[in-house]
Amino acid sequence: MRDRKTRPARLERRVRVTFFLPVGTKKEHDVVLDVISYLNGQVKNPALSVTGFTHSSVNPENPVFHGHWWSKMKGGGEQLTVERVILFLIDYLALAEEWKFDAELVRLKKKIHTFYARHQCKQEEVWMIKEDIHRYA
């Protein structure tokens, strides 16, 4: 017999997008603040499917994460790059029409590149990882 005070688990399908942005310079820090402000506006927009987001510490002096990757050099070849980075996790409602969600990610990526251009801050690439998640509430 189930206790009346316990609630059964409710399963919700969501999509999670993960990405890192560098925060080693003042300009990169300003880009990150613009991204956070933009995402706050998306959460309040009922026409979009953003249900919430999480980010790591924005303090560039004491970041939680450091990214390590190979970066192309001007004369050819590659060098190991180590940067202070901010982690973003964005949760979206799962949409039946996958193309609508992909269009939303393209819009987000373009917006991030707009922030880099606004702050005259070069960024080679913004990688985003999209994955289905199942939330048990």
KEKE-3310 file (N, C-alpha, C; in steps of 0.2 Angstrom, whole numbers, plus 5000, padded with zeros to 4 digits):
npx = (5004:5003:5010:5000:5006:5017:5022:5019:5033:5035:5038:5047:5051:5066:5077:5094:5106:5123:5137:5153:5161:5175:5183:5194:5198:5194:5185:5180:5173:5163:5156:5151:5143:5133:5128:5122:5112:5104:5099:5092:5081:5076:5070:5059:5051:5037:5035:5046:5055:5064:5067:5074:5091:5108:5124:5141:5153:5155:5166:5180:5193:5193:5189:5178:5181:5193:5197:5205:5212:5217:5223:5223:5238:5244:5255:5253:5251:5248:5244:5243:5230:5225:5212:5203:5186:5168:5154:5139:5123:5108:5091:5078:5061:5056:5053:5041:5043:5058:5066:5062:5067:5081:5082:5081:5092:5102:5099:5102:5116:5120:5117:5126:5138:5136:5137:5151:5156:5151:5159:5171:5179:5188:5183:5185:5176:5160:5156:5142:5133:5120:5108:5096:5086:5079:5068:5064:5052)
npy = (4994:5011:5025:5039:5052:5052:5056:5050:5047:5058:5058:5068:5073:5082:5093:5096:5108:5110:5121:5129:5144:5155:5165:5173:5186:5204:5207:5195:5191:5201:5197:5185:5190:5196:5185:5178:5188:5188:5175:5175:5183:5175:5164:5171:5172:5166:5161:5153:5138:5138:5132:5134:5138:5135:5141:5141:5148:5166:5173:5179:5178:5167:5154:5140:5130:5125:5125:5114:5112:5109:5122:5130:5137:5152:5151:5138:5121:5116:5121:5118:5125:5133:5138:5149:5145:5146:5136:5132:5126:5123:5121:5114:5113:5098:5097:5092:5094:5093:5101:5114:5116:5115:5126:5136:5134:5138:5151:5155:5153:5162:5173:5173:5174:5187:5195:5193:5200:5213:5216:5216:5205:5191:5175:5158:5147:5141:5128:5118:5106:5095:5086:5073:5072:5064:5069:5066:5070)
npz = (5000:4995:5003:5006:5006:4998:4982:4965:4953:4940:4923:4912:4896:4891:4882:4883:4882:4881:4883:4883:4887:4884:4897:4900:4898:4899:4889:4885:4897:4897:4886:4891:4901:4894:4887:4898:4902:4890:4890:4902:4897:4888:4896:4901:4890:4884:4871:4867:4870:4881:4897:4908:4915:4919:4925:4927:4939:4937:4939:4933:4939:4947:4941:4939:4930:4918:4901:4889:4874:4857:4846:4831:4824:4817:4807:4803:4809:4826:4843:4860:4869:4884:4893:4904:4908:4906:4911:4903:4905:4897:4898:4888:4883:4875:4859:4847:4833:4827:4819:4823:4835:4832:4824:4834:4841:4832:4831:4844:4844:4834:4840:4851:4844:4839:4851:4853:4842:4845:4856:4851:4851:4847:4843:4839:4838:4843:4852:4853:4863:4861:4869:4873:4887:4902:4914:4930:4940)
capx = (5000:5007:5009:4997:5010:5022:5019:5023:5037:5033:5043:5047:5057:5068:5083:5099:5112:5129:5143:5158:5164:5181:5182:5201:5199:5188:5180:5176:5169:5158:5152:5147:5137:5128:5124:5117:5106:5100:5096:5087:5076:5073:5066:5053:5048:5033:5035:5052:5055:5069:5063:5079:5098:5113:5130:5146:5155:5157:5172:5186:5199:5193:5184:5177:5183:5198:5197:5211:5211:5222:5221:5227:5243:5244:5259:5251:5252:5243:5247:5238:5227:5222:5209:5197:5180:5162:5150:5132:5118:5101:5086:5072:5056:5057:5048:5039:5046:5065:5069:5060:5072:5087:5082:5082:5100:5105:5097:5106:5123:5121:5117:5132:5143:5134:5140:5158:5157:5150:5164:5177:5182:5188:5181:5185:5170:5156:5153:5136:5131:5113:5106:5089:5087:5073:5068:5060:5050)
capy = (5000:5017:5031:5045:5058:5051:5057:5046:5050:5061:5058:5073:5073:5088:5093:5100:5111:5112:5124:5133:5151:5158:5171:5175:5193:5208:5207:5188:5192:5205:5193:5180:5193:5197:5179:5177:5193:5186:5169:5177:5186:5169:5161:5174:5172:5160:5158:5149:5132:5137:5131:5137:5137:5135:5142:5140:5155:5171:5176:5177:5177:5161:5150:5133:5126:5126:5121:5112:5110:5111:5128:5131:5143:5156:5148:5131:5117:5117:5122:5117:5131:5132:5144:5149:5145:5146:5131:5134:5121:5126:5115:5116:5108:5094:5099:5086:5096:5094:5107:5120:5116:5116:5133:5139:5133:5142:5158:5156:5153:5168:5179:5173:5177:5194:5197:5193:5205:5219:5217:5216:5199:5185:5168:5154:5143:5140:5121:5116:5099:5094:5079:5071:5070:5063:5072:5063:5075)
capz = (5000:4995:5007:5003:5006:4993:4975:4960:4949:4934:4918:4907:4891:4889:4879:4887:4878:4885:4880:4887:4884:4888:4902:4902:4897:4901:4884:4885:4903:4895:4882:4895:4905:4889:4886:4904:4901:4885:4892:4906:4893:4885:4901:4902:4884:4883:4864:4866:4874:4887:4904:4913:4913:4924:4923:4933:4942:4932:4942:4929:4943:4951:4937:4941:4924:4913:4895:4886:4867:4852:4843:4825:4824:4810:4802:4802:4815:4832:4850:4866:4872:4891:4895:4910:4904:4910:4908:4902:4904:4896:4897:4884:4882:4869:4853:4842:4827:4829:4816:4826:4840:4829:4822:4840:4843:4827:4833:4850:4842:4830:4845:4855:4839:4839:4857:4852:4838:4849:4861:4847:4854:4842:4845:4833:4837:4849:4851:4858:4863:4862:4871:4876:4895:4905:4920:4935:4945)
cpx = (5004:5005:5006:5001:5015:5019:5023:5027:5034:5038:5042:5053:5059:5074:5088:5104:5117:5134:5147:5160:5170:5179:5189:5202:5193:5183:5176:5171:5163:5153:5148:5142:5132:5124:5119:5111:5102:5096:5091:5080:5072:5068:5060:5049:5044:5033:5041:5051:5060:5065:5068:5086:5102:5120:5135:5148:5157:5163:5178:5192:5199:5188:5184:5181:5189:5198:5204:5209:5216:5219:5226:5232:5242:5249:5258:5253:5247:5247:5241:5237:5224:5219:5204:5191:5174:5157:5143:5128:5111:5097:5080:5067:5057:5051:5047:5043:5054:5068:5067:5066:5079:5088:5083:5089:5104:5105:5102:5114:5125:5121:5123:5138:5142:5138:5148:5160:5156:5156:5171:5182:5182:5187:5181:5179:5167:5153:5147:5134:5124:5111:5099:5091:5080:5073:5063:5058:5045)
cpy = (5006:5022:5037:5051:5058:5052:5052:5050:5052:5061:5064:5073:5080:5087:5098:5102:5113:5115:5128:5139:5153:5164:5173:5182:5197:5208:5200:5188:5196:5201:5188:5183:5195:5191:5177:5182:5190:5180:5170:5180:5180:5165:5164:5174:5166:5157:5153:5143:5132:5137:5133:5135:5138:5137:5142:5147:5159:5174:5174:5175:5170:5156:5143:5128:5129:5122:5120:5109:5112:5117:5129:5138:5146:5153:5141:5127:5119:5118:5121:5123:5129:5138:5143:5149:5144:5141:5133:5127:5124:5120:5118:5111:5104:5095:5093:5088:5097:5100:5113:5121:5118:5123:5138:5139:5138:5149:5160:5157:5159:5174:5179:5176:5185:5198:5198:5199:5212:5221:5217:5210:5193:5179:5163:5150:5142:5133:5121:5109:5098:5087:5078:5069:5068:5065:5069:5068:5072)
cpz = (5000:5000:5003:5002:5000:4986:4970:4956:4943:4929:4913:4903:4890:4885:4882:4882:4882:4881:4885:4883:4888:4892:4904:4901:4899:4896:4884:4891:4901:4891:4886:4899:4900:4887:4892:4903:4896:4887:4897:4903:4890:4889:4902:4896:4883:4876:4863:4871:4880:4893:4910:4911:4919:4921:4929:4935:4936:4934:4938:4933:4946:4947:4940:4936:4920:4907:4892:4879:4862:4847:4837:4826:4817:4805:4800:4809:4821:4838:4855:4869:4879:4892:4901:4906:4909:4907:4908:4901:4903:4895:4893:4884:4875:4865:4849:4835:4828:4825:4819:4832:4837:4827:4828:4842:4838:4829:4839:4848:4838:4835:4849:4850:4839:4845:4856:4848:4841:4853:4857:4850:4849:4846:4839:4832:4844:4848:4856:4857:4865:4864:4874:4883:4897:4912:4924:4940:4950)
residu = (MET:ARG:ASP:ARG:LYS:THR:ARG:PRO:ALA:ARG:LEU:GLU:ARG:ARG:VAL:ARG:VAL:THR:PHE:PHE:LEU:PRO:VAL:GLY:THR:LYS:LYS:GLU:HIS:ASP:VAL:VAL:LEU:ASP:VAL:ILE:SER:TYR:LEU:ASN:GLY:GLN:VAL:LYS:ASN:PRO:ALA:LEU:SER:VAL:THR:GLY:PHE:THR:HIS:SER:SER:VAL:ASN:PRO:GLU:ASN:PRO:VAL:PHE:HIS:GLY:HIS:TRP:TRP:SER:LYS:MET:LYS:GLY:GLY:GLY:GLU:GLN:LEU:THR:VAL:GLU:ARG:VAL:ILE:LEU:PHE:LEU:ILE:ASP:TYR:LEU:ALA:LEU:ALA:GLU:GLU:TRP:LYS:PHE:ASP:ALA:GLU:LEU:VAL:ARG:LEU:LYS:LYS:LYS:ILE:HIS:THR:PHE:TYR:ALA:ARG:HIS:GLN:CYS:LYS:GLN:GLU:GLU:VAL:TRP:MET:ILE:LYS:GLU:ASP:ILE:HIS:ARG:TYR:ALA)
# end
